[in-house]
């Protein structure tokens, strides 16, 4: 955060001092600075002599027309000197000696399609969109100021310096870089093996055999067939919400398998088991003391095995017998490492809906009441919580509980573990592999008793529908923007009419079998809508199910206990239809009709202002819940918080169409598998279900005699 603020200050100084030079050693010349007379990116690059070699590569790859037309692109243009250094690594003397395949790779690695990222949008983190080689690019800002430069250095993938930023062109933005951007060709386990600062973690990853579970990359059984993979061909333009909107849908061209690892450095590991040399220092985490027997440990890896045994034998004492069988999934070290791994690729800003430094989606939340959070299933088959508080403790955390820097309304504050941002991880090595990414973390992470009972099993969990399948994250469907920055805004229009070529509402569709944790019939159409701030949906994300649908989704694994399952959707549209819900094949009550608005007599919603005093509101909430309904939350609003406004609008609790349906209460053993089925009961092919989120609420929250469940 310090670097971000410092960079912003330097940018203001640079604007005021128009003669300031961004980099003395790589100054591209005054003629290349921002000009209000815009050209398409292709014409801009051709007009600048210092890009002539890059232009040759673009021409050889036949991509000049791509960046010379309508659309939005972010282009990192290497200088001729940068191209020259790159050619030396290929043992050739000119672009003409490169194959077309090499030119394609060189060019596409430097272009992000569909969105224009300026340095004011991001100066620390991984861009949410992949480049055209399907790889994520990371931007960092550091304080090293070489060669008399007057501003902090911004780097792409930690090595390529942006020597001239933010040349605005008609179809995007061009950044000049002094080095060809590295393209990693390793799978994630191989990339982890190359990082000497995480040797203890990697040794454990390898010895448990979990590295073998992260070698997949592409689903060879996935085929698009004759269906659309193009947002401009009118094959899939679907009417939604009484034909008021039309979603422009495409299918994935390829289905990838990717992974995310959260890794403790060797220094963090040794700090955790520092009592190897000082037995008086206990291992204390989340208020719990662990007695670790380090006797007989000959090296750091042995110490990690002993520590993992102490952490997990406390929760799974019956599995202590597997200590020597490290490849057994019940082994304590295996559990320790597996809990660090997610079965999808997620950047720092994809793990919650805080999707950048200067975006406005967080203003949809009342963050004084509620920390932005999401939950995901790890490769240990256990949930991990990610939260992004505001205030003095702002940042991304694992398994944190509290609000801002204070305890929550029940007096609980658990610090969690902080995920380091890209600029906090300036170690010179790329963290992005062909099939995944890894993040450094500030402390050890494990699924201990305190986490199970007070975080994962002790809080109401609100899981956005667009997080329920790893394919929604890996594909980039969740948090997807429009094809152009409509009205200068990142989120664009929620839906548009008209032909596909001019419809910016780009949504990714999923065919049966292409979304893990979901099963659905051929008559069911499913797509993730582009993120839009004024959708009546939580986090601006929405999974749209259309047709005569019949689909199932798997609930995430839960600690043993009794939970209430709830569902939020936007009611009050004639296209919504009547739905029967089942849990594990058993019907949950009678079908419910989503067509009436909440204040219709069938549902019976009443506003707090009409109810009057607090006692009347509490009494209504209880009666409403007993009838199978709940109002929406008061911590999130879907209006008044658009790109031009940073104000909290009308919260979901005060809207009669954003309400929660109580589905059922159920008991689960630890990590039992449960499936929810939703079946359209109407004789119609045009109905739709706007799947917003589910809530999994433990009985200690919804049935607590001392604390009423909060309205947040």
N, C-alpha and C positions, 0 to 999 in steps of 0.2 A: 504493500500500500504506500510506503514511503517513496518508493521509486515512481509509482504512478503519480502521486502528488507533485513530486519534483519534476517529472516530465511535463506535467500540465503547466507548471509555473514557467519552465523553460520555453514551452510553446508560446505562451503569452509574451514573453520577452522577445522571442524570435519574430513574432508578428509586429511588435512595436519597432523593432530594429530591422528594417527591411534589408539592410546590408549584411546582416549576420550570415556567415557561411556555415552550412551544416557539417561539412567535413572538408578540411583543407586538403587532405591527401587524395580525396576522390571527388573533388568538386566538379559536378557535371556542367557548370557554367551557368551564368545568369539567365541565358535564354531558355533554360529548362525549368525555371521556377513556375509556380502556378500562374496560369493565365486564364482570364475569363472567356477567352475565345476557345471554345471546346472543339476537339476533333474526336473521331472514333479512335479507339486504342491503336488500331492498325496504322492509321495515318500518323498518329502521334509518334509511334516508334520509328516509322520510316523517315520522319522529318528530323530525327535526332541522330547525328553521325555516330555518337558513342554507343548506339544500339545496333549498328549495321550488321555485326556478326550474329546477334540474336535474331535479327530480322531474317538473315539467311537461313537460320535453323527453322524459323517459323514457315518460311516459304517452302523449304524442303519437306516439311511435315504436312504441308497443305492445310495449315490452320490459320492462314492470314484472313480468309473470309470469315472465320468463326468470330474473331475479335474485331471485325469491321462492320458488324451489323448490330441490330437491336438486341438488347439484353443487359446484363450486369456482370462485370468481371473485375476481379482483383488480380493484377499482374505484377509480379516481381521481376523486373527487367534487369538482367545482369549486363554490366558494361562490357565493352570489347576486351578490356584487360582481364575481366573475370572469365570470359569465354576462353581467352588465350590460356589461362592457367588450367582451366578444365580440360582443354584439348591435350595439354601435356600429360595429364593423368590417363588419357586414352591412347597416348603414344601416336597421335596424329597431328598434322600441322595446320589443318583447316577444316571448316565445317563441311566442305565438299567431300572430305574423306570419311565422314561419319555415315553410317547406314541410315536409312529412313527410320528404322526402328529406334536407333539411338537419338535421332532428332526428335521423334515423337516424344520419347521419354524426357528429353531435355526441356522441350517446350511445355508439355502438359504438367510437368512437375512445378512450373512457375506460374500456373494459372489456377485460380479458384473461380468456378463458374457459378452464376446465379445471384451473386451478392457482391457489393463493393465494400471492402473493409478499409476504412481510413485509420490512421494511427490514433485518432481521437476516439475510435470505437474500442480498440484494444491496444494496450501496450504491455500486457502481461497475461499470458495464457495461450491456450491452443484454440485456433479458429474453429468454430462449430462445423463449418463445411470442409470437406476434404478438397484437396486439389484434384486436378483431372487425372491424376494417377491413383486416385482413391487413397491418398495418404493425407494425414493431418499435418498441418504446419504450425509451429509454435513461435510466438513472438515474445521476446523478453526485453527488458529495459534495465541497464546497469549503469553504474557510476563511472566506469572506466572511460576517460575522455582523452583519447590519443591525439597526437599531432595538433595540439592547440585547439581542438574542437570545443565549441562553447555549449554543447548540449549533451545529455546522456546518450549512450549508444543504444540503438534498438537493433535487435538481431532476429533473424529468421533461422529457426532450428539451431540457435545458439552460436552460429559461426558466420552467417552471411549478414553483414552490416547494411542497414538501410541508409544509404548515403544521401538520398534525396527522397523525402516522403511525399505522398498525397498529391501527385499530379492528377488533377481531376480531368477526366475525359468524358465524352458524351455517353459512353456505355460502361462507365466504371471509374477505376482509379489505377494509376501506375506508380509503383515504388521502385526506385533505382537501388540495386544491391551490388556490392563490390565483390561478390563471390557466388558462383553457381551453388544453388541450394542442394545440400546433401540429400540423397535418396537412399534410405536404409533398405537393405535387401534381406535382413535377418528376420526370422521369426522371433516372437517375444522372448522365449527362453534363451535363445542365442544372444539377444541383445542384453539381457540381464547378466549373462555370463561374462560379458565384456566390461561390465562396470565394476572396477576394483573396489569401489567404496561400499558395495553391498555383498561382499563375498560370503558372509555368514548366512544371509538369507538365501543366496543362490545355492549354496551347498545343501541346505535343507530342502529347497525346492527340488533339486536333482535327486537327492537320496530318498525322498518320499515318492519319487516317480510322478509327481504332479506336473513336472515339465512336459511329460509325454501327452498330457491332456490338453496342452495348448499348442499343438503343432498343426491343427487344422486351419484351413484358410478359406476354402471355397467349397460350396455345396455343388458337387458335380451332377446331382440328380435334379437340380432346379432348372426348369426351362420356362421361359415366358410364352413361347408359342406365338400365335398370331395376335395376341393381345398387345395393347399399347405399352410402350416404354418411353413414349414421347409426349410431352405436355402440349404439343401443338397440332395433333392430328385428329381431334374431335371424336376419337373412339370412345373415350370415357369422360364425358362431361355430365355429371350427375346432378339432378335437381335436388335441393334439400330445403327443409323448413318451408313447406307450402309453396315451393317454387320461387321463393324470394331470393335464393342464392343458387349458384351452380359451382360445384367443386370440379376442378380440372384434375383428373387422376391419372397417374401412370404407375406401372409396376416396376419393381426393381429389375434391372437388366441382369444382375448377378446377385446371388445370395452369399454373403461372406460370414465366416465364423471368426470372431475376434474376441480379445480378452483384455482385462484391466487388472493390474497388480498394484497393491499398496505395500511399499517396501521400507523397512527400517534400515538405515545405514549401519555400518559396523559400529560407528560411534554410539548410535542410539541403542543398539543391542548391548554393547558393553556397559553402557550407563544403567541399563535395566538389571543386568546381573553383576553390578558393582560389588555386591556383598560376597563375591568369590574371595576377595582379599580382605574384606572387613565384615566378619560374621555378625557384627552388631547392627548392621544396616539391613533391615528387612525389605522385602519386595512388597510395596503397598500400591495398589491401584484401585481407584474408585471406592476408597474407604475400606477396602478389604486387605488384610495382611496375609501373605502367602509365605509359608516356610519352604524354602528351596534348599535341598541338600545337594551341594556342589562337590561333595567329596568324590574323589576319583576322576574329576574332570581334567582332561589333559589339554584341551584347547577350547576355543570359543564355541565351536559346533557342539561339543559335549555339554557345555554350559547351557546352550539353547535347548538341547534335548531335556535336560533336567528341569529347566524353567518351564517348558511346555508341559511336562508331566505334572508339575505342581499346579499349574493353572487349570488343566483340564481334568486331572484326577479328582479335583474338588467337585466338579460337576458330573463327571462320568466315572465314579470309582470302580464300577464293574468292568471298565475297559482298560484298567491299568495293566492287565495281563498281556496287552498287545505292545508293550513298551519296545520290545526288540524287533517287532515287525513294522518297520517304518512305512511300508507301502500299503498297509491295511488302513482303510478309511476311518477306522475307529482308533487308530494310534494317535497319541496326544500330539506328537510333532506334525503328523499328517493333518490333523484338525487345525493346528496352529497356522500352518502355511495355507491350507485350503480356505480358511476364513479371510485371507488376504486377497483372494482372487474372485473376480466377477466374470461371468460368461458372456461379456459384451465389451466393446470398446467405448470408453467414455472419457472425454477430456475434463479438465478441472471445472469448466463452466457447463458441462452437460449432466453433472451428477445431481444438480438441483435446477430449478427454473430461473436461478440468477444467472442469466446467460451472457454476462459480459460486464465490463466496468461501468459503462455509461448508458445502460439500457433502462427503460422505464417500466418494464414488467414488475419489478419489486414494489413499485408504488401501488400496485393492485392490492397489496397486503397491508394490513395494519400491523407492522412489525414490532410495535410496542406490546402487542398481545400474543404474538405467535412468531416463532422462528420458521422461516421457509425450510421445508424438509421433504425428503423422499426416502423410501425404503427399497432395498434390493436384496434378492437372494444371492448369496455367495456360493462358491463351489464347495463349501462345507455343508450346503443345504441348511443354512441358517441366515436369518435376516441381518442386514447391516443398515443402520440409519445414517443418512447424510443430512446435515443441516448447515444453513448459512445465516447466522445471526447478523443483525446490524449493530452499530454502536462501536464501542471500544474493543470488542472482541470479534469484530467482523472477519469473516473468512470461512473456509470450508472445513467442517469437522466431521469426524466419524463417531457415532454413538455418544453424542452430547445431549444433555438434557438441561433445560433452562429457557429463559427468554432474555434476549440481549445479554447483558453481563450479570443478570440476577437469577435468583431461583424462580421456578414457575409458581403457579398459584397454589400448589400443594407443598411448597417449601423445599422442593428438590432442585439441586444444582449438581450436575455431573459434568466434569470438564471435557470428557472425550479426548480424542486425538486429532490434532490439526493436520490437514493435508497441505503440503507446501505448494505454493504457486510456482509457476515456471521461473520467475525472476528470483525466487528464493532457492532455486535448485540449479544455480549456475555452476555446473561441474564440468562443462565442456563437452559432455556426451549427450547424444540425442536420446530421448526417452520414448520415441515412437518407432515401432517396428512395423513390418508388413502386416502382421495380424494382431496388433494390439499396442498398448501403451502402459507405462508404469509411472507411478507417482511416489515421491518420497513422503514419509510421514514423520511426525515429531516425536512419537512415542510408540511403544508396542501396542498392538491391537489383538484382542482375543475375545471369545464369546463366553465370558465368565459368568458367575452367578449374579453379580450385580447388574451386568448388562441384560441378562435374561429376565431378571425379576423387576428391574427398575426402569429400564429403557425399552427394550423390545416387548417385554411382557407387561410393562407397567404404564404404558401410555396408549392413548387412542392413536391408531395409525391410519393415515389418510393416503391411500395409494392411488395416484393418478392412473387411469386406464392405460395411458400411453407408456407406462413403465412396467406393465405386467408381462411383457415379452422382451427378452434380450434382443430380438430382431428389430423391435421398434427403435432401440437405442443405436445399435450397430449400423443400421441402414441410414441413420440420420433423419428418420421420419419424425421422431419426437423433437419438437423445437424447430421444425423446418420453416424457413421463411418463404415469402413469395418470390416469384422470379424477378421482380424489380422492386426497387424501393419506392412504392407508391406514396406520393405526397412527402417524399423525403423520409419516410418512416421505415424502420426495420421490419415491422410486422405486416405492413400492407393491408389489403382488403381481406375480409373473412370469406367473401364469396362474390362472384361477379357473374353477370349474364354476358352473352355474346360468344363469338367463336373462340375456340381454344387458343389460337395464336395470340390473342390479346387478353386472354383471361389469366391473370397473374396468380390466381388461387391454386397453387400447386400442392397436391396431396399425394402421398405414396400409398398405393394399394398393396394388399397381401392376398396371395392365392392360398387355397387350402394346402397345409403342409409347410408353408413358408414362414410361419410365425410360431416359434416355440411357446409352449404353455397354452396354446389355443387349438381348438378343434372346431371345424365348422363345415357345413354342407356346401355343395356346389351351388345351391340356390341362395347362398349368403354372400353378399359383397361386403368387404371390410377395408376401410382405409383410414389412415391417420391424417387429420386435417392440418393445414399449415397453422402455425401459432398466430393467434390474433387476440389482441388485448380486450376487445369489447365483445367477444363471444360470452354468452352466459355460461361459462364453464371455467372451472378451477384451473389456474396456471395458464390459461389461454390455450390449453391443449384439449383435444377431443378425438375420441375414436368413434368413427361413424360406421354403424352396421346397417345395411340396407337390403331390401328385398323381403322375401318370405323367409326370414332368417331363423336359424337354429344353430346356436353356437355354444361352446363351453370354454371356460378358462380355469386354469389351476390357481388355487389360492397359494400364497407363499407359505413356507414352513413356519410354524409358530411354536413357541414354548408351550409346554403342557398347560392347559387351563380352559376356562369357559369364555367364549367371545360372542359378541354380537356382530353380525354381518349387516352392513348398510350399503345402500347404493344411491348415488346422486345422479340425476339426469335433469334435463330441462324439459318440463312438461308444458302443456298448453298449446300444442300444435296438432292439427288433425292428422298429420302424417305419422305421428308417434306410434299409435296402435296400442294393442293389448298384449301383455307379456305374462307368461307363466315362468316362474323361477323354480329351479330344483337345486338341492345340495346333495351331492353324492347319489343322485338318482331319485331322491325323495322330494315330492312337491312341497314348496314352502308357501303354504296358504293357497288362496285362490288367485287366479290371474288378476293383475291390476292394470287399469286403464290409464295411459299416460297422456291422453288427448285433452282432458279438462285442465284448466289452469288450477293453481293451488287453492284459490279462494272459492272454487266451485264446491257445492255442497258434498260432492263425492269425496273430496279430500278434506275440506274444512279449515284451510289455513286462515289465520287472523293475524293482523299486524300488531306489533307491540304497542304502537301508539293508540290503536283502537282498544286494546285490552286495558290499558291504563297503568295501574301501579305494579310494583315488582311482585307482589303476592299473586295477583291475577295472571301475570305473565308466567310465573313458575307453575301455577296450577294448570294453565293451558298447555305448557310444554309437556307436563307429565301426562295429561289426558291425550294429547296429540300423539305422543310416543306409544301409549297403550293401544291406540288405534292403528299403529304401524307406520307413523310418519314423524319426521322431524324437520324443523326449519333448517335453512342453510346456515353456514357459519357467519359470524359477525366480523371475522378477521380478513375477509376477502371481498373485493368489489370488482365488478366487470364493466363499470362505466366511469367516466370522468378521469380515467387513468391512462389516456391514450398518449401517443407520441408527443403531443404538444402540451400535455398537462401532467404535472407531477402532484396531483391531489387525489386523496382517497375518496372514491365515489360511493354510490349506494351499495351497501354490503348485501351479500346473498341472503342473509337473514331477513332483510327488509323487502325481498322480492318474492312474489307469490309463485314464480315459476321455477326457482332454483331451490328445490327441497329434496330432502333425503327420504328414501323408502327403507324402512326396517325390514330386512328379509327374514332373518331367523337368528336364534341363539343356538350355539352348538358347543360341544366339548371336544377337545382334540388332545390326543397324546402327542408327545414331542415329535415334531417333523412328520406327523401323519399327512398323507396326501388327500386333499379335498378338491373336488371339481364342482364348479357352479355352471349350471346350464340355463340358458335363456332362450325361450321359444316364442316366436311370433304366432299368436292364435287367430289372427284375422285372415280372411280369404283375400289377400292382396299381395301384389308383387312390388308395391311402391312404398310400403311403410319403412320407417327408419327408427333406429335407436341411437340417440346421442349419448354414448357411454362416457361419462365424465370421470367419476372416481368411485372407489369402494372405501369403506371404513371397516377396520377390524378393531373393535373396542373391547378390551378385557373387562370382565365382570367387576374387577376392583375399581374401574372408572365409572361404568354406567350403573352399578348397583352398590355404591359406597354410602354407608350410613352417615359418614362425617363430612364428605365433600361431594357436593352436587357436580355433575359433569359440566365443564365450562361450555360456553357458547362459541368458543373460538374455532 
